């Protein structure tokens, strides 16, 4: 087989020829010095750290937010998951806009929106205000994330590119490492509102430095026009599918279980069918229409939101599937663990931050050294090793979580999980984007981010549903062992556990013998803690299932990488 001297790829493979064309150097890279490129990378890394930090600090602060704003399980899910919903809806569009109009421009717009939304979230007085603010944060973050990845992909070459991707992954892990500690300290010492206010000075500095140091890059071959129908169908499709997954448990999968009011419109409980299957059907039809439109427009030579030929690149296609499955498992785990540590293990929010930091510190340590291991084993093999570590830690946690493990046991398991996360995260990104043409960096980066966020939303939806089912099964059975608690009270406690996401345990424990259950209060609180732990264990088995699928996908990515680049693997 012949080789192409410019790319080192095989010229007789049409997929690889399409996937790795020689393109002109992106705007800004020809005249920028190495120093200025790395300074620009530092600004991009700061933007990435800001949105990662926001996710981790909100998870730790969630119990305090639930108590202060009286959130139910469904509302708590939306506070954490709406971020993922908006990501999933807008990432493809923002990535394509960056390719066309400039990635730095999209990055700075995203930072501005994110900072304004953070200010609004800090001042929220009820669940509605906070959820809408999180929606706006997701909008801003959707413009930030693909811009950071695509700019790195377009600006760096050779060894510097591998180093940049490695540092990019380490920054994600590092932000996650300090996030729980910052979140715990801010929530305990000041207020949960400060987990949002901290974004203001960071965001302002990023905008000022970004204007100075981040180079503007774009796809100079982009044709005229914009795929408006693609924008609408992708946003509607991804948004409604994620909505259905998250709301299915609370609104009813088939028949309505409660009223749903959006603005001035109400879907009543008396309706013959729940809004959930309707939303899911419309979402799936929209995604099918989006896929058809992209193929049709591409064959006619018109601009598209998503170039479907990217999925013909094996490492890109299988890598995205792997990323989605792993994200589902990771987010299911991260959704329930902070609540478990506070309500079942009776830790303070600051203590919870320290325990979760073990996972993130492990990710930071592994992420920083992953590129050295990749140089010996190959990036794809490192992804597989990392996911196997994650899988082993998740299985161990699922086995012990219902048997009152010590805090140290949980901490060690999270540290091992973090080591796997650090090894897999950055290298998976590098493998997925390795064979993507530079001109399509924004679209490819956004596609990867989209499937990750969609996976995250699926994980959170599964976690919330399994947790609620767990309460339904375990609460009546466990309270039946507490003499003096009626069957009606036990059934009512199911609603309280689901409605407060477990916070009712702390309420009962705080009242001691003076609450509704009188002298039985402490026994009921202990029983509810056990129910919570058992239900969390079931959620962790769901996470194990998704991560196991991710391992299978990683093995397929490794095979694809070996076939495409035998000399590198």
N, C-alpha and C positions, 0 to 999 in steps of 0.2 A: 504494500500500500504506500502511496505517496504521502508526503507531508508538505504542509504549507510553511515556508520559511518565516513568514511574518507572524503566524499565530502558533506554530508548532502543533496544529491540529491536523486531523485526517481530512484531506480534500475530497475523498470519495464517499464520505458520509454526509448526505444532505442535511441531516439534523444538526450535525456539528458545524457545518458551514453556515447554516442559518443562525446558530446559537452564538457564534463567535466571529463576527465580521470585524475587519480592521476599520476603525472610525477615527476621525480627526481628534486630536487632543481637545478636551472640553475647555470651554472658555475659562480663563483664569489660571489654568495649570501651566501654560507655557511660560508665563512671566513671573509667576509666584515662586519665591525661593522656598527651599525645604523648610526653613524656619517659619515662614508665614503660613505654609500649608499645615504644619503641626499646631500653630497657634489657632488657626481656623478649626482644626480638629478638636482642640480643647474647648472651643465655644460650642461646637456641635455636641460634644460629650456632656457639657454642662446642661444643655437642653434635654438630652436624653436622660441624664440623671434626675432632672427635675420631675419629669413625668413618671419615671420609675419610683422615685422617692414618694411621690404623691400616692401611688397605689399602696405602698407598704405602710405608710404612716396612717392612711385611712383605715386599713385593715386592723391595725392595733387600736386605733381610737374608736372603732365601731361600737364596742360595748358602751362607752361613755356617750356616744351620739344616740344610741338606742335609748338609754336612760333619760337623757336630757330632752329629746324631741319625741319620746314615746313612740318609737318606730316598732312596727311588727316585723315578722320574718320576711314577708313579701317586700315591705319598704326597705328593710335592711339589704335584701338582695339587690334592689334597684340602685341603692347608693353605691354598691360595689360593682354592679354589673352593667349599669347604664353606660359607664365608661366603655365597656367592651361592645355594647350595642352600637354606639355612635362610631367607634373605631371601625367595626365591621361594615357599617353603612358607608363610610366616607373615605376609607383608606385608598381604595382603588382610584377614586376621583382625585384625591389630593396628590397621589403619586403621579398620575397622568398630567395634572396641572403643573406639577413641578418639572416634569420632563419638558413641557411645552413653554411655560412662561418663566421658569427659573426656580431652582430648588431652594436657593437662599431666600428668595422672596416668600415662598410658601412657608419656609421655616420661621421667618420673622413674623409673618401673619399669625401662624400657629401659636408662637410664644405670646404675642399680644393678646390673643383671645383667651389663652389659658390663664394668663395673669388676671385679666378682668373677671373671668369666671371664678377664679380662686377667691378673689375679693368678695364676690357675691355669695359664695359658699360659706365664707367665714361669718357673714352677717345673716345667715338663714335662721328663721324663727320657727319654721315648721318643716315637715317632711317634703311638702311640695316645693318649697323654695330651694331646699338642699338638692333635691333630685333634679330640678331644672338647671341648677348651677353645675351639677355633675355632668349633665347633658352637654352644657357649653364647654366644660373642661375636656370632655371627650372629643368635641369638635376641634378644639385647639390642638390637642395631642395627636389627632389623626393627621394633622398637617406637619407636625414636628417629626414624628418617628420615621416615615419613609424618606423625608428630606435628609435626615442624618445618615441613614444607610446609603442612599443613592449618591449623596455627595462624596462619601468615603469611597464608594465603588468607582466613581467617576474621576476622583482627584488623585488617588494613589495607584501605583503600579508595582509589580514585582514584590520584592521582600517587604517594602514599606506597606504595601497593601495588606499582606498577611499580618504584619505587626499591628496595623491600624484596626483590623477586624478583631484581633486578639484583645487589644486594649478596649475596644468598643464593648466586647463581652464582659471584660473585667469591670468596666464602668457600670454596666447594668447590675452585676453582682455586688459591686461596692456600694452602689446606691441602695440596693436592697439590704445590705449589711447594716448601714447606719440608719435606715428608715425606721425599723422597729424601735431602736433606742431613742431616736429623735421624737418619734410619735409618742412613745411612752413617757418621755420626759416632759414634752410640751403638754400632753393631756393631763398628767399628774400635777405638774408644777403651775401651769397656767390654765389652759382650757383646750378642748378639742378644736376650737376655732383656730388656734394657732397652727394647726397642721396645714391649714390652707393659707394663712397669712404669711407663712415662711416663703411661699412662692413669689411674693411681690418683689422683694429686693433682688432675688436671684434672677427673676425674669427681666427686670429692668437692665441689669448688668449684661445679660445675654444679648439683648437687643443692641445695646451700645457697642459691645465688642464684636457682635456678628456683622454689623455694618462695616466694621474696620477690617476684620480678618477673614471672614468666610468668603471664599470665591463663589461667584455665580456660575453655575453650570446648567446646561439644558441640552435637549436633543435638537441639534441644529438641522436635522433632517425632517423634523415634524412638519406635516402638511397642514394646509389651512383647514378651518372648520373645527368643530368640537362635537363630540358624541353626547348630545344632550339626552337622548333616549337611553343610552347606556348608563349615564349618571342616574337618571330617575329609576330605571328598573333595578339597577344594582343596589341603590340605597333602599328602595322599598322592599326588595327581596330579602336582603340580609337583615334589615331592621325588623321586619315582621316575623321572620323565622326565629330570630333570637327572642323577640317579644313572646311568641307562643311558647317557646321552651321555658322561659323564666316564669310566665304567668300561669302555666297549665295547672299547677298544683293549687293555687289560690283561687283562680277563676273557674276551674272545672275543665277537664279535658273534653268532655262531650256535652254535659248539661251545666248550665250556669249555677255556681254555688254562691254568688253574691253579685250585687250591681257593680258595673264598671262605668265610671263617669270620666270622660275626657273633655276638658273645656265645658261646653254646654250640652254635650251629647251624652246620653246614658244608654248602656246596653243592660236591660233589666234582668233581674234574677228569674223573672217569669218567662223569658224568651225560650223558644223550643230548643235552641242549640246555643252552646257557649260561643263566645267570641274567639276562643283559642283555636279551634279547628278551622274557623273561617280565616283568621289571620295567617295560620300556617299554610292553608291552601293558596291564599293570595300570594304569600311570600314565595312559595315554591314555584308557582306559575310565573311570577315576576323573574325569578332566577333563571327559569327555563327560557323565558323570552329574552332575558339579557344575554344568555349564552348564544341563542339563535341570532340575535342582532349583531353580536360581535363577529360571528362567522360570516354573516351576510355582508357586513360592511367591509370586512377585511378582504373578501374575495373581489369586492368592487373597488379596492384601493382607497377606501375612505378611512379617516382616523377612527380609532377605537379606544375605549377605556382600558381593555385588557386584550393583549395580543395572545391568542390561544395557542399560537405556535410555541410559546415558551414551555408549555406542558409537554411538548415533544422532546424536550431535553430531560433525560431520565433523572438526573440528580435534582432538577428543579421540581418535577412532578412528584416523585417519591418523597423528596425532602419536605415539601409542603404538607403532604399527608401526614408524615411523621410529626411535623411541628404542631399540627392541629390536634392530634391525639395526645401528645405530651402536654400541651397547654391545657387540655380538658382535665387531665389528671392532676396537674399542678394546681390549677385554680380551684378544683373541688377540695383539695387538701388545704389550701390557704384560706378558703372561705370558712371552714369549720374549726380549724385549729385555734385561732384567737378566742373564739367563743368558748371552746372546750376548756382552754387554760383558765379563763376567767370564771366561768360558771360551774364547771365540774371540778376543777382542781383548786379553785378558790385563790388563784394568784391575783396580785394587783396588776394594773395595766403596765406599770413599769417592769415588774417581774416578767410579764408576758412578753414585753419587748426584748428583754434579755434572752429569753428562751428562743424566740423566733430569730433573733440575731445569730444564733448558732448556725442555723441553716444558711443564712445569707453570708456569714463570715466564711463558712466552708465553700460557698460558691465563689466568693472573692478570691480565696487562696487558690482554688482549682482553676478558676478562669484566668488568673494571672499567669499560671504556668502551663496552660493547656496548649499554647502554641509550641512550646518546647517538646511536649509529648507528641503533638501532631507531626513535628518534623521527623520523629522516629517511626511512628506508627501510621501516619497519614490522618488527615482530618476526619474522614468518614469513620475510621476505626475508633477514634477518640469519642465520637458521638455515641457509638454503640456501647463502649465501656462506661461512659457517663450515664446512659440510660439504664444500664444494668445495675449500677449503684443506686440510682433512684428507685428502681423496681424493688431491689432487695430491702431498702430502708422502708419503703411504703408497705411491703408485705409484713415486715417485722412490727411496724406501728399498728397495722390493722389487727395483728394477732394479740398485742399486749394492751391496746387502748381500753378495752373493757374490763381489765383486771387490775385497776388502780395502780398503774405503773408510777414509779418515782419521777419527780421532775427531771432528775439527772438522766434517767433512761430516755425520756422524751427528747431531751437536749442532745444526747449523743446520736440518736436516730436522725434528728433533724440536721445535725452536722454532716452525717454521712450522706443524707439526701442532698444537702447543699454541695458537697464535693462532686456528686454526679451531675447536678444542675450546672455547676461551673464548667465542667468538662464539656458538656453537651451543647450548651447555649450558643457560645460564640462560634464554635466549630461547625454547628449545623447551619448557621447563617452563612458562613464562608463557603461551605459545600453547596448550598442551595444557589448562591449567586455566582459561583465560580465560572460557569459556562454561559452566563447571561451577557449579551452584548451591552457595552457601556451605555450606548444611547438609550437603552430601555431600563436603565438602573432604577429609575423612579417607579415605573410600573411593576417591575419584578420585586423591588423592596416592599412596595405597597401590597402586592399579592401575598407575599410571605407574612407580612404583618396582619393582613386581613384574616388569613386562615388561622393564625395564632389567636387573634381576638375572638373569632367565631368559636374556636375551640374553648377559649376561656369562658365564653358565655354558656356553651353547652355544659362545661364542667360545673359552673355555678348553678345552672338550672337543675342538673342531676343531683348536686349536693343538697339544694333546698328541698327537692322532691323526696329524696331518700330520707333526709332528716325528718321531714313531716310524717312520712310513712312509719319511720322508726318510733316517733312519739306515739302514734296511733296504736302500735302493737305493744310497746313496752310499758307505757304509763299505766294503763288499767291493770296489767298483769302484776306490775311491781307494787302498786298502791293497794292491791287486794291483800298483800301481806302485812299491811299496816292496819292493825285493828282500830276501828273507829272512823275510818275514812269510807264514806259511802260510795256506791257505784256512780251516782250522779256527780259527786265531787271529783271522782277519778276522770270521768268523761269531760268535765269542765276543765280539768287540768291539761287535757290534750290541747284544747283551744288556747289556753294561756301559754303553754310551752311553744306552740306554733306561732301564736300572735306576737310574742315578745322575743322570739328567737332564743329562748332559754333564760332571758333576764329575770323571769319570775322566780327562778331558783334563788337568786341573790335577794330578791324582795322578801321571800318567805324566811330565808335565813336571817336577814337583818331584823325582822320583827320577833324572832325567837318564839317565846311562849305567849306573846301578846297578839299574834296575828289571828287570821280566820280559823286556823286549825288548832289554836290553843296550845296545850302541852305537846301535841303531836307535831307542831311546826318543825322542829329540828329533824324528826324522823322523815317527814314528808320531803324536806329539802334534800336530805341524804338520798332518799329514794329517787328524787328527780335528777340528782347528779348522776346516779347510776344509769338511769334511762338515757340521759344525755350522752354519757360515755358510750353506751352500747350503740346508740344511733349514729354517733360519730364513727364508730368502728365500721358500720355498714357503709358509710360514705367513703371511708378509706379503701374498702374493698372495691368500690366503684372506681376510685382513683387508680388502684392497682390494675384494673381491667384496661383502662385507657393507656396507662404507661406501658403495659405489656404489648398493646397494639403498636405503640410507638417504637418499642424495641424491634418488633418484626419489620416495621417500616425502615428503621435504621439499618437493619441487615440488608434490606433491598437497596437502600441508598449506597451502602458500602460496595455491593456488587456492581451497581451502575457506575460508581466512581472508578472502580478497578478496571472495568471494561473500557471506559472513556479515557482514563489516564493511567495506563499500567505502570508507567515509569515513576509515578508519584505516589502510588499506593503500596 
